């Protein structure tokens, strides 16, 4: 399993951009289990199927998130913002945010 994560936006714009790629093969067994639980709880397939939310009044100061999850021969892409992020996705986003680094 591999996850590509990008967060961008916020008041400082480009300075706030962060990203990471998480490869489950490089994680400890406990981290892999935790990550899998977060993915299962988020119901990634259903979120990817909904597509990006159509926020009629995007806020320029909010953060935007893009997750591309590759697992079991499938790829799921999820896009969300602070305003439209489903509650069950926020724990996964928080986990990934802790591992994200500045991206130029």
Protein Blocks (a to p, Z undefined) as FASTA:
>chain_A
ZZddddeedjnlmmmpccddddfklpcfklmmmmmmmmmmnommlmmmnopaddfbdcfk
bccddddddeehiacdddddfklgcfklmmmmmmmmmmpccdZZ
